[in-house]
Amino acid sequence: MSCEQTSPAPLNAGHRQTLRRCIGVGVIAVLALSLLWMAAHFVPGDPRAPQKKETPTGMTISFGLYGEADQVVDVPYGEVAVLDSLTRGERYELDASPYLLEQWERETEDYRRAVMAEDYWDYEEPAFSVQVTGCHLLTEEAFTAWFPHYPDASIMEERYDEEDVRIVVVELRAENLTDEAQCPPRPVLRHNQLVGRRDWLNWGMWGSDSVIAAMHGMAMDDSPNSLWEELGGWDVVEPGAAETIRYGYLLYRNSFTDPQAIDHLRLSDMDIAYFDWNPREIIALQLADV
């Protein structure tokens, strides 16, 4: 049995006209539905607040080396702590870093003797008594309302202008116990959930140049060092005198082991800390009653 292949019969003029009309109606219907969908999705409404951005990194310290403390001294909120022998120096950095120690041992004897004769080899910070007298946990909006110079002082890259951060302002009464005008040691801000270990020396968030500049009513250029060049003695205290000094800190969402922690911050979970490298000790002043 053979199978015979046949071609479909050609459309006459009337059929072709009817088909064209059906296709035209279908295209018009599709276009109409598309326009209706676009109108429903692009009707102007109330503007939305910009999405807050997260920081790409959780850096918590700006300089220095970590070292495990032998003791942590917790000072309750409002009590006075005496900082009369805080020891620092390059010799202790060698103890904290096997890499630096290896580099040190490769140097000549003359070089090592010259470094050991410098003041920065082993020294004590100026003696002060310090007391936390006030502290504030703020959004950037609230801080800007308090210190309007903050937008001018910010050194953030433009793409991070809407970062989700919090600002902590600490008011500290510092009394100079020496016979010369001095700056007190500068503390770091600490929180249990910051990235790192609570028993590390040098662990915490160092003060923000932008926040400090705003509190002193100055704008900054692109160089963070301009703060120290222009402000100079913003925290200098005369001998025997006591001054209230404001420190400012920026906390970033990704500075925390759990980024959601920034939404539930409490001052009672924070302290400011000073470090002594000989003996290895941390003096931590609470920012609120626990």
C-alpha positions as CSV (number, residue, x, y, z in Angstrom):
1,M,0.0,0.0,0.0
2,S,1.5,3.4,-1.0
3,C,1.1,6.6,1.0
4,E,0.4,9.6,-1.2
5,Q,1.5,13.1,0.0
6,T,-0.9,15.9,-0.6
7,S,-0.6,19.8,-0.3
8,P,-3.2,21.9,1.5
9,A,-5.6,23.7,-0.7
10,P,-4.7,27.4,-1.2
11,L,-6.7,30.1,0.6
12,N,-9.0,32.2,-1.5
13,A,-9.1,36.0,-1.3
14,G,-12.0,36.0,1.2
15,H,-10.2,33.6,3.6
16,R,-7.0,35.6,3.5
17,Q,-8.8,38.9,4.3
18,T,-10.6,37.2,7.3
19,L,-7.2,35.8,8.6
20,R,-5.5,39.2,8.3
21,R,-8.4,40.8,10.3
22,C,-8.1,38.2,13.1
23,I,-4.3,38.7,13.3
24,G,-4.7,42.5,13.5
25,V,-7.3,42.3,16.2
26,G,-5.1,40.0,18.2
27,V,-2.1,42.3,18.0
28,I,-4.2,45.3,19.1
29,A,-5.5,43.3,22.1
30,V,-2.0,42.4,23.1
31,L,-0.8,46.0,22.9
32,A,-3.8,47.2,24.9
33,L,-3.2,44.7,27.7
34,S,0.5,45.7,27.8
35,L,-0.4,49.4,28.1
36,L,-2.8,48.6,30.9
37,W,-0.2,46.6,32.8
38,M,2.4,49.4,32.4
39,A,-0.1,52.0,33.6
40,A,-0.9,50.0,36.7
41,H,2.8,49.5,37.6
42,F,4.0,53.0,36.9
43,V,1.3,55.3,38.3
44,P,3.1,58.0,40.4
45,G,2.9,57.4,44.1
46,D,4.6,58.7,47.3
47,P,8.4,58.7,47.0
48,R,10.1,56.0,49.0
49,A,13.0,56.5,51.4
50,P,16.4,55.5,49.9
51,Q,17.5,52.0,50.7
52,K,20.2,52.0,53.4
53,K,23.4,50.4,52.2
54,E,25.6,48.1,54.2
55,T,29.3,48.4,54.6
56,P,31.4,46.0,52.6
57,T,33.6,45.3,55.5
58,G,33.6,45.1,59.3
59,M,36.8,46.8,60.2
60,T,36.9,47.5,63.9
61,I,40.3,48.9,64.5
62,S,42.4,51.4,62.6
63,F,45.9,50.6,63.7
64,G,47.9,48.5,66.2
65,L,48.4,44.8,67.0
66,Y,46.2,42.5,69.0
67,G,47.5,40.8,72.1
68,E,45.6,38.8,74.7
69,A,45.1,40.6,78.0
70,D,45.9,38.9,81.3
71,Q,43.2,41.0,83.1
72,V,40.2,43.1,82.4
73,V,39.2,45.8,84.9
74,D,35.5,46.8,84.6
75,V,34.7,50.2,85.9
76,P,31.0,50.9,86.6
77,Y,29.3,53.8,84.9
78,G,30.1,57.1,86.6
79,E,33.0,55.9,88.7
80,V,36.5,57.4,88.4
81,A,39.4,55.4,87.0
82,V,43.0,56.5,87.4
83,L,45.3,55.9,84.4
84,D,48.7,56.5,85.9
85,S,50.9,53.9,84.2
86,L,49.6,52.8,80.8
87,T,52.5,51.3,79.0
88,R,53.0,51.1,75.2
89,G,55.8,50.8,72.8
90,E,57.3,49.0,69.9
91,R,58.9,46.3,72.1
92,Y,55.4,45.0,73.0
93,E,54.4,44.9,69.3
94,L,57.3,42.5,68.8
95,D,55.8,40.3,71.5
96,A,52.4,40.3,69.8
97,S,53.7,39.6,66.3
98,P,55.9,36.6,65.4
99,Y,56.3,38.2,61.9
100,L,57.6,41.4,63.3
101,L,59.8,39.5,65.7
102,E,61.3,37.6,62.9
103,Q,62.0,40.8,61.0
104,W,63.5,42.3,64.1
105,E,66.0,39.4,64.5
106,R,67.2,39.9,60.9
107,E,68.2,43.5,61.6
108,T,71.8,44.5,62.6
109,E,72.8,45.0,66.2
110,D,73.4,48.7,65.6
111,Y,69.9,49.1,64.1
112,R,68.3,47.4,67.1
113,R,70.3,49.5,69.6
114,A,69.3,52.7,67.8
115,V,65.5,51.8,67.9
116,M,65.7,50.7,71.5
117,A,67.1,54.2,72.4
118,E,64.1,55.9,70.9
119,D,61.2,57.2,73.0
120,Y,58.6,55.0,71.2
121,W,60.4,51.8,72.1
122,D,58.9,51.7,75.6
123,Y,56.9,54.6,77.2
124,E,54.1,55.5,79.5
125,E,51.0,57.4,78.6
126,P,50.4,60.7,80.5
127,A,48.6,60.1,83.8
128,F,44.9,61.1,84.0
129,S,41.9,60.3,86.0
130,V,38.8,59.7,83.8
131,Q,35.1,59.4,84.4
132,V,32.2,58.9,81.9
133,T,29.7,61.6,82.6
134,G,27.3,61.1,79.6
135,C,26.8,59.2,76.5
136,H,24.4,59.2,73.5
137,L,23.4,56.5,70.9
138,L,22.2,58.2,67.8
139,T,21.2,57.8,64.2
140,E,23.0,59.9,61.6
141,E,19.9,62.0,61.2
142,A,19.7,62.7,65.0
143,F,23.5,63.5,65.1
144,T,23.2,65.9,62.2
145,A,20.4,67.7,63.9
146,W,22.7,68.1,66.9
147,F,25.8,68.9,64.9
148,P,24.8,70.4,61.5
149,H,28.4,70.4,60.3
150,Y,28.4,66.6,60.0
151,P,27.6,66.3,56.3
152,D,30.5,68.7,55.5
153,A,32.9,66.8,57.8
154,S,32.0,63.3,56.4
155,I,34.8,61.7,54.4
156,M,32.7,58.8,53.2
157,E,32.8,57.9,49.5
158,E,29.7,59.1,47.7
159,R,28.4,55.6,47.1
160,Y,28.3,55.1,50.9
161,D,26.4,58.3,51.8
162,E,23.3,56.3,52.8
163,E,25.1,53.7,54.9
164,D,23.2,52.2,57.8
165,V,25.3,53.3,60.8
166,R,24.9,54.4,64.4
167,I,26.9,57.1,66.2
168,V,27.9,56.9,69.8
169,V,29.0,60.2,71.6
170,V,30.8,59.7,74.9
171,E,31.4,62.7,77.3
172,L,34.4,62.1,79.5
173,R,35.7,64.2,82.4
174,A,39.5,64.0,82.2
175,E,41.8,65.4,84.9
176,N,45.4,65.9,84.0
177,L,47.6,64.5,86.8
178,T,50.9,65.7,85.3
179,D,52.7,69.0,85.5
180,E,52.5,69.6,81.7
181,A,49.7,70.2,79.2
182,Q,48.8,66.8,77.8
183,C,46.2,64.9,75.8
184,P,44.7,62.0,77.7
185,P,45.0,58.5,76.2
186,R,42.3,58.0,73.5
187,P,39.9,55.1,74.3
188,V,38.2,52.7,71.9
189,L,34.5,51.8,71.9
190,R,33.7,48.2,72.6
191,H,30.5,46.0,72.3
192,N,30.2,42.3,73.0
193,Q,29.2,41.5,69.4
194,L,31.9,43.5,67.5
195,V,34.0,41.3,65.3
196,G,37.0,40.0,67.3
197,R,37.6,39.0,70.9
198,R,36.8,41.1,74.0
199,D,40.0,40.0,75.8
200,W,42.2,41.4,73.1
201,L,44.4,44.5,73.6
202,N,43.7,47.1,70.8
203,W,40.3,45.5,70.1
204,G,37.4,47.9,69.5
205,M,36.3,50.9,67.4
206,W,38.6,53.9,67.3
207,G,37.2,57.4,67.3
208,S,35.8,58.7,64.0
209,D,37.6,61.7,62.4
210,S,34.3,62.8,60.7
211,V,32.3,62.7,63.9
212,I,34.9,64.5,66.0
213,A,35.4,67.2,63.3
214,A,31.6,67.8,63.2
215,M,31.5,68.2,67.0
216,H,34.1,70.9,66.7
217,G,32.4,72.7,63.9
218,M,34.8,72.2,61.1
219,A,34.7,70.7,57.6
220,M,37.2,68.2,56.4
221,D,38.9,67.6,53.1
222,D,39.7,64.2,51.6
223,S,42.5,63.6,54.1
224,P,41.6,62.3,57.5
225,N,44.9,63.7,58.8
226,S,43.6,67.2,58.3
227,L,41.6,66.9,61.5
228,W,44.7,66.7,63.6
229,E,46.5,69.4,61.6
230,E,43.7,71.9,61.9
231,L,42.2,71.1,65.3
232,G,45.5,70.4,67.0
233,G,44.8,70.5,70.7
234,W,41.0,69.7,70.7
235,D,41.6,67.4,73.6
236,V,44.5,69.1,75.4
237,V,44.1,69.5,79.2
238,E,46.3,71.9,81.2
239,P,48.3,70.6,84.2
240,G,46.1,70.0,87.2
241,A,42.9,71.0,85.3
242,A,39.9,68.9,84.4
243,E,38.0,69.1,81.1
244,T,34.9,67.4,79.6
245,I,36.0,65.9,76.3
246,R,33.6,64.4,73.7
247,Y,34.6,61.4,71.7
248,G,32.6,60.2,68.7
249,Y,32.4,56.7,67.2
250,L,30.8,55.3,64.0
251,L,29.3,51.8,64.3
252,Y,28.7,49.9,61.0
253,R,26.2,47.1,60.5
254,N,28.9,44.7,59.3
255,S,31.2,45.6,62.2
256,F,29.1,43.1,64.2
257,T,29.3,39.3,64.2
258,D,25.5,39.4,63.7
259,P,24.7,42.4,61.3
260,Q,21.2,42.6,62.9
261,A,22.7,43.6,66.2
262,I,22.9,47.2,65.1
263,D,19.1,47.3,65.3
264,H,19.1,46.4,69.0
265,L,22.0,48.4,70.4
266,R,22.0,49.4,74.1
267,L,24.5,51.6,75.8
268,S,24.5,49.2,78.8
269,D,26.2,46.7,76.4
270,M,29.1,49.1,75.6
271,D,32.2,50.4,77.2
272,I,35.2,52.5,76.3
273,A,38.6,50.9,77.0
274,Y,42.2,51.8,77.6
275,F,45.1,49.4,77.2
276,D,48.2,48.7,79.2
277,W,50.8,46.4,77.6
278,N,52.9,45.9,80.8
279,P,51.2,44.2,82.5
280,R,48.7,43.3,79.8
281,E,45.5,44.9,81.2
282,I,42.3,46.4,79.8
283,I,40.5,49.2,81.8
284,A,36.9,49.3,80.6
285,L,34.5,52.1,81.6
286,Q,30.9,51.2,81.3
287,L,28.6,53.6,79.3
288,A,25.5,52.9,81.4
289,D,24.3,51.0,84.4
290,V,24.1,47.3,83.7
